Amino acid sequence: MNTTSQFTSSFWHFYIIAIVVVSFIGLAWLLLSQNVVKPPKKGEEVKTMGHSWDGIEEYNNPLPRWWFWLYVLTWFFGIGYLAMYPGLGDYKGRFGWSSTGQYQEEVKAANQEYGSLYAKFAKMPIEQVAKDPEAKAIGQNMFNTYCIQCHGSDAKGSKGFPNLTDHDWLWGGDPAKIQETIKSGRKATMAAWGPALGEEGVKDVAHYVMSLSKKEGQYDPDRAVRGKALFHGGPANCYTCHGDKGQGVQGVGPNLTDDVWLWGGTQKNIIETITNGRNSTMPAWDNFLDKDKLHIMTAYVWGLSNKDGKAPAPKAVATPVQSVASAPAAASAAQASAAPAPASAVSAPTVPAADKAGVSYDAGKGIFYFATGKSDVAAEADKVVADLVKAGKEGKKLVVSGYTDSTGNAAANAALSKKRAEAVQAFLTKQGVDTKNIELRKPENTTAAQGNDAAGRRVEVKVEG
């Protein structure tokens, strides 16, 4: 019982007090009511209670004195305890004790004892801390306290919980990213695409996904061909999160070309993932680990996959797309030269290099990007999506869908997403597209990217029919 009970009503405070007081009175009455029999005098015959079991009779003896006074002592001990400690509703007791206060005192004592040790390691680089035996022992103790429930005692994880001993990191495996993950937590969501793709479509995409990492004979080639078309241009637009070659996009979608599967890599597992989607949450630990402990924990986790204390060679990080009209020419050229070559002759679209409006067009789909909190269409959009406008003027349907990133208020994001879609609709109308050929269609999952990501702040326009 504590003051949180008052959140609803003060009744519960008095309710608990009444129960405790009545219980003490009841126990006292029970003791005294059973203490009416006097001890027999010397030579006096003790009467029986009239009960007999197999010739054994129950005598009417008084309560043993030692037992009587022990009971009384216990009763007074209970009263003293309730006076000193919590137990009577919201009354905190003379000592003012609480489990939270005791925990804080223990933490304070531990920090005083080990604080200087933590501070020593805080001044050392992650690579050095990761190799220090004493720091590793401290890190392992913290890992065993906070992490093994999900990642296992060997840190190799289990279904739905990632392996920390390899180099497959969705959110990045360098010390800064690992520390960010431990400190702030992570939330990853994959939408359920079963309703949009249908049972056969899901199977086709699953076989294509299997073809990215598995050997011949483990998937159906015909289904894989159909699945590839859905992966790159179907309602799910899988390449947006997983990259044009399934190589993954850091912080958005995992690599599908290796043999690392968080939820299982069998055909059944993959179909289940595509059909129903997935949700994963890593809690934030900044409320439990101060900056010095966080430094040691980061070093320990980093050291699990870098046992020699050396980081692996950096890999190229994929982005959802590759060229934007609003990006500076130099940045566009750099992106074009660094990005992996796509499978098709036309390059896949890319997000703006800066937080500004942009637009791209590829294979019947235009993507309009927006600055944070804005709904202004990029100035050069009419030139970039000329073919899209032409298709709309010729009577083909243009489907407009708005997306957001995961930051900010969800309701405000939804309103902004709709406003952006309407801005694109107005732009298309201004270009001469008949409004009857434009359809605003809300996607099943409007959150297209985690964090403050330009890939999420977009409106897609697809040609249908």
C-alpha positions in Angstrom: 0.0 0.0 0.0 1.4 3.4 -0.9 0.3 6.9 -2.0 -0.5 5.6 -5.5 -3.7 4.3 -4.0 -4.8 7.9 -3.7 -4.8 8.2 -7.4 -8.2 6.7 -7.5 -9.6 7.3 -3.9 -8.5 7.8 -0.4 -10.9 5.1 0.6 -8.3 2.4 0.2 -6.1 4.0 2.9 -8.8 3.7 5.5 -9.8 0.3 4.1 -6.4 -1.2 4.8 -6.2 0.4 8.3 -9.6 -1.0 9.2 -8.6 -4.5 8.1 -5.3 -4.4 10.1 -6.9 -3.0 13.3 -9.8 -5.4 13.1 -7.4 -8.3 12.6 -5.4 -7.3 15.7 -8.6 -7.1 17.8 -9.8 -10.4 16.5 -6.5 -12.1 17.3 -6.6 -10.7 20.8 -10.2 -11.8 21.3 -9.3 -15.3 20.0 -6.5 -15.6 22.5 -8.5 -14.4 25.5 -11.6 -16.5 24.6 -9.5 -19.6 24.6 -7.8 -18.8 27.9 -10.8 -19.3 30.2 -9.8 -22.7 31.5 -7.8 -22.6 34.7 -4.9 -24.9 35.5 -6.0 -27.9 37.6 -5.1 -28.0 41.2 -2.8 -30.7 42.6 -4.7 -34.0 42.6 -7.7 -32.6 40.8 -8.9 -34.7 37.9 -8.8 -33.1 34.5 -12.1 -33.3 32.6 -12.2 -34.3 29.0 -13.9 -32.5 26.1 -16.1 -35.6 25.3 -14.2 -36.3 22.1 -12.7 -39.7 21.5 -10.7 -41.1 18.6 -9.8 -44.7 18.7 -9.7 -44.6 22.4 -7.8 -41.4 22.6 -9.6 -38.6 24.5 -9.1 -34.9 24.3 -8.5 -33.3 27.8 -9.7 -29.8 28.6 -6.3 -28.4 29.5 -5.6 -24.6 29.5 -3.2 -23.0 27.0 0.4 -23.6 27.9 1.8 -20.5 29.5 4.9 -20.3 27.3 2.7 -20.5 24.2 0.3 -17.8 25.6 3.0 -15.3 26.3 4.8 -16.0 23.0 1.5 -15.2 21.3 1.1 -12.0 23.3 4.7 -11.0 22.5 4.1 -11.6 18.8 1.0 -9.4 19.0 2.9 -6.5 20.5 5.7 -7.0 18.1 3.2 -6.6 15.2 2.0 -3.3 16.8 5.6 -2.1 17.1 6.4 -3.0 13.5 3.4 -1.1 12.2 4.5 1.9 14.2 8.0 1.9 12.8 7.4 0.6 9.2 4.7 1.0 6.5 1.7 -1.2 6.8 -1.2 1.0 7.9 -2.5 2.4 4.6 -0.4 5.3 3.5 1.3 5.7 6.8 5.1 5.6 6.2 6.2 4.6 9.7 8.5 6.4 12.1 11.6 5.2 10.3 10.2 6.4 6.9 11.5 3.2 5.2 10.7 2.2 1.6 12.1 -0.4 -0.7 12.9 2.4 -3.2 14.8 4.3 -0.6 16.8 1.2 0.4 17.6 0.5 -3.2 18.8 4.0 -3.8 21.0 3.8 -0.6 22.5 0.5 -1.8 23.2 2.0 -5.3 24.8 5.1 -3.7 27.0 2.9 -1.5 28.0 0.8 -4.5 28.8 3.9 -6.5 31.0 5.2 -3.7 32.8 2.0 -3.6 33.2 1.4 -7.3 32.8 4.9 -8.7 36.5 5.5 -9.1 36.9 2.3 -10.9 34.2 3.1 -13.4 35.6 6.6 -13.8 39.0 5.1 -14.6 37.6 3.0 -17.5 35.5 5.9 -18.7 38.7 7.7 -19.6 39.9 4.8 -21.7 38.9 4.2 -25.4 36.3 1.5 -26.0 38.8 -0.8 -27.7 41.1 -0.7 -24.7 38.3 -1.2 -22.2 37.0 -4.2 -24.3 40.3 -6.0 -23.7 40.8 -5.2 -20.1 40.1 -8.3 -17.9 38.7 -6.3 -15.0 36.4 -4.2 -17.2 35.2 -7.3 -19.0 34.3 -9.0 -15.7 32.3 -5.8 -14.7 30.7 -5.7 -18.1 29.7 -9.4 -17.9 28.1 -8.9 -14.5 26.0 -6.0 -15.9 25.2 -8.0 -19.0 24.1 -11.0 -16.8 21.8 -8.6 -14.8 20.2 -6.7 -17.7 20.6 -8.6 -20.9 20.7 -12.4 -20.7 16.9 -12.6 -20.5 16.7 -11.7 -24.2 20.2 -12.3 -25.6 21.1 -15.4 -23.6 24.0 -16.1 -21.3 26.2 -16.7 -24.4 24.9 -13.5 -26.1 23.9 -15.5 -29.2 20.3 -14.6 -28.8 17.3 -16.6 -29.9 14.3 -16.3 -32.2 13.3 -12.6 -32.2 16.4 -11.6 -30.2 19.6 -10.8 -32.1 23.0 -12.5 -31.8 25.6 -10.0 -30.4 28.6 -12.1 -31.2 28.6 -11.7 -35.0 28.9 -8.6 -37.2 25.3 -8.4 -38.3 24.0 -5.1 -36.8 20.8 -3.6 -38.0 21.4 -0.4 -36.2 25.2 -0.3 -36.6 27.9 -2.1 -34.8 30.4 0.6 -34.1 30.8 1.7 -30.5 28.8 4.9 -31.0 25.8 3.1 -32.4 26.0 0.3 -29.8 26.0 2.9 -27.0 23.1 4.7 -28.6 21.1 1.4 -28.8 21.8 0.5 -25.2 21.1 4.0 -23.9 17.9 4.9 -25.9 16.6 1.5 -26.9 15.2 0.5 -30.3 11.9 -0.2 -31.9 11.6 -2.1 -35.2 8.4 -2.8 -37.1 7.7 -4.7 -40.2 4.2 -4.3 -41.6 2.0 -7.3 -42.3 1.9 -7.7 -46.1 -0.3 -10.7 -46.2 -3.5 -8.7 -46.9 -1.8 -6.6 -49.7 0.0 -9.5 -51.4 -2.4 -12.4 -50.9 -1.3 -15.9 -50.1 0.3 -16.6 -53.5 2.0 -13.3 -53.6 3.5 -13.9 -50.2 4.9 -17.2 -51.3 6.4 -15.6 -54.5 8.1 -12.9 -52.5 9.3 -15.5 -49.9 10.9 -17.6 -52.6 12.6 -14.5 -54.1 13.9 -13.6 -50.6 15.2 -17.2 -50.2 16.9 -16.9 -53.6 19.0 -14.0 -52.3 20.8 -16.1 -49.7 20.1 -19.8 -50.4 21.5 -22.3 -52.9 19.8 -23.6 -56.0 17.2 -26.3 -55.2 16.1 -24.6 -52.0 13.5 -22.3 -53.7 11.2 -22.3 -56.7 12.8 -20.3 -59.5 9.5 -19.5 -61.2 8.1 -18.1 -57.9 11.3 -16.3 -57.3 11.0 -14.5 -60.7 7.4 -13.4 -59.8 8.5 -12.5 -56.3 11.3 -10.3 -57.6 8.8 -8.1 -59.5 6.7 -7.8 -56.3 9.8 -7.1 -54.2 10.8 -4.2 -56.5 7.4 -2.8 -57.6 4.6 -4.5 -55.7 2.4 -3.0 -53.0 5.0 -3.8 -50.3 7.9 -2.0 -52.1 10.3 -4.2 -50.1 13.4 -2.6 -51.7 12.6 0.6 -49.9 13.6 -0.9 -46.6 15.8 -3.8 -47.6 17.7 -2.2 -50.5 17.5 -2.8 -54.3 19.4 -6.0 -54.0 18.2 -7.1 -50.6 21.4 -5.9 -49.0 19.6 -4.1 -46.2 19.4 -0.5 -45.1 20.9 0.4 -41.7 18.3 1.3 -39.2 15.5 0.4 -41.5 15.5 -3.2 -42.8 17.9 -6.2 -42.4 20.2 -7.7 -45.0 18.4 -10.6 -46.8 21.4 -11.9 -48.7 23.2 -13.5 -45.8 22.2 -16.4 -43.6 21.4 -14.4 -40.5 17.6 -14.5 -39.7 16.2 -12.9 -36.6 12.9 -14.7 -36.9 14.1 -17.8 -38.7 15.2 -18.4 -42.3 13.0 -21.4 -43.2 10.4 -21.1 -45.9 7.7 -21.3 -43.2 9.4 -18.6 -41.1 9.8 -16.2 -44.0 6.2 -16.6 -45.1 5.0 -16.0 -41.6 7.2 -12.9 -41.4 5.9 -11.4 -44.6 2.3 -12.4 -43.9 2.0 -11.2 -40.3 4.8 -8.7 -40.0 7.1 -8.4 -37.0 7.6 -6.1 -34.0 10.7 -5.9 -31.9 11.5 -3.7 -29.0 14.8 -3.1 -27.2 14.2 -1.2 -23.9 16.2 1.9 -23.0 18.7 1.4 -20.2 19.8 5.0 -19.5 17.7 4.9 -16.3 19.7 2.0 -15.0 23.2 2.8 -16.3 25.0 6.1 -15.8 27.5 7.3 -18.4 30.4 5.5 -16.9 28.6 2.1 -16.6 27.2 2.7 -20.1 30.8 3.1 -21.4 31.8 -0.3 -19.9 28.7 -2.0 -21.1 29.2 -0.6 -24.6 32.8 -1.9 -24.5 31.7 -5.3 -23.4 29.0 -5.7 -26.1 31.4 -4.4 -28.8 34.0 -6.8 -27.6 31.6 -9.8 -28.0 31.9 -9.5 -31.8 35.4 -8.0 -31.9 37.3 -10.4 -29.6 40.7 -9.3 -31.0 39.9 -5.7 -30.1 39.9 -4.6 -33.8 36.8 -3.5 -35.7 36.1 -5.2 -39.0 36.6 -3.3 -42.3 33.6 -0.9 -42.8 30.9 -2.0 -45.2 29.1 0.1 -47.7 25.8 1.3 -46.1 22.9 1.0 -48.5 20.3 3.8 -48.8 16.8 3.3 -50.1 17.5 5.2 -53.3 20.2 6.9 -55.4 19.5 10.3 -57.1 17.4 13.3 -56.2 16.7 16.4 -58.3 17.0 18.8 -55.3 20.4 17.4 -54.0 23.5 19.3 -55.0 25.2 18.1 -58.1 28.4 17.1 -56.3 26.5 15.1 -53.7 24.4 13.4 -56.4 27.5 12.5 -58.3 29.2 11.1 -55.1 26.1 9.1 -54.3 25.9 7.8 -57.9 29.5 6.6 -57.8 29.3 5.1 -54.3 25.9 3.4 -54.6 25.7 -0.3 -55.7 24.5 -0.7 -59.3 20.8 -1.6 -59.4 19.5 -4.6 -61.4 17.5 -2.5 -63.8 18.8 0.0 -66.4 17.1 2.9 -64.6 18.6 3.8 -61.2 16.4 3.5 -58.1 15.4 6.9 -56.6 17.2 8.3 -53.6 16.4 10.5 -50.6 17.7 14.1 -50.4 21.2 14.6 -49.0 19.9 17.4 -46.8 16.7 18.1 -44.9 14.9 19.7 -47.8 12.2 18.9 -50.4 13.1 16.6 -53.2 11.6 14.4 -55.9 12.6 11.4 -57.9 11.0 9.2 -60.6 11.7 5.6 -61.6 9.7 3.0 -63.5 6.2 4.5 -63.2 6.7 5.7 -59.6 7.4 9.2 -58.3 8.6 9.8 -54.8 8.2 13.3 -53.3 10.4 14.0 -50.2 9.7 16.7 -47.7 11.6 18.8 -45.2 10.9 18.1 -41.5 7.4 19.4 -40.6 6.8 20.8 -44.1 4.4 20.0 -46.9 6.0 22.0 -49.8 6.6 20.2 -53.0 10.1 20.5 -54.5 10.3 23.3 -57.1 11.8 21.2 -59.9 9.1 18.4 -59.5 7.4 19.3 -62.8 10.6 18.4 -64.7 11.4 15.2 -62.8 8.0 13.6 -62.9 7.0 14.8 -66.4 6.4 11.2 -67.5 4.2 10.6 -64.5 2.1 13.7 -65.3 1.8 12.5 -68.9 0.5 9.1 -67.8 -2.1 10.9 -65.6 -3.2 13.1 -68.5 -3.6 10.1 -70.7 -6.2 8.7 -68.3 -4.1 6.4 -66.2 -4.9 6.3 -62.5 -2.3 7.9 -60.2 -2.4 6.5 -56.7 -1.0 9.0 -54.0 0.1 7.6 -50.6 1.8 9.5 -47.8 4.3 8.2 -45.3 6.1 9.6 -42.2 9.1 8.9 -40.1 8.8 7.6 -36.5 9.6 10.8 -34.7 7.1 13.1 -33.0 3.4 12.7 -32.2 1.7 9.9 -34.1 -1.6 11.8 -34.6 0.3 14.9 -35.8 2.4 12.7 -38.2 -0.8 11.2 -39.6 -2.3 14.7 -40.2 1.0 15.9 -41.8 1.2 12.8 -44.0 -2.3 13.5 -45.3 -1.5 17.2 -45.9 1.6 16.2 -47.9 -0.5 13.8 -50.0 -3.0 16.5 -50.7 -0.2 18.9 -51.6 1.1 16.4 -54.2 -2.5 15.9 -55.4 -2.8 19.7 -55.9 0.5 19.7 -57.7 -0.6 17.0 -60.2 -3.9 18.9 -60.7 -2.0 22.1 -61.4 0.1 20.1 -64.0 -3.2 19.3 -65.9 -4.1 15.9 -64.5 -7.8 15.4 -64.1 -8.8 14.9 -60.4 -10.8 11.8 -61.3 -7.5 10.2 -62.3 -5.9 10.9 -58.9 -6.7 8.6 -55.9 -5.5 9.4 -52.3 -4.9 6.0 -50.8 -3.7 5.6 -47.2 -1.1 2.8 -46.9 -1.5 0.0 -44.3 1.6 1.2 -42.5 2.3 4.9 -42.7 5.5 4.8 -40.8 8.2 4.2 -43.5 11.4 4.8 -41.5 12.6 4.7 -37.9 14.0 8.0 -36.4 14.2 11.3 -38.2 14.7 9.9 -41.6 14.1 11.6 -45.0 13.1 8.1 -46.4 10.0 8.3 -44.1 8.9 11.9 -45.0 7.7 11.0 -48.4 4.7 10.7 -50.7 4.6 8.0 -53.3 2.7 8.3 -56.6 2.2 5.1 -58.6 0.7 4.6 -62.0 -2.1 2.0 -62.1 -4.0 0.9 -65.2 
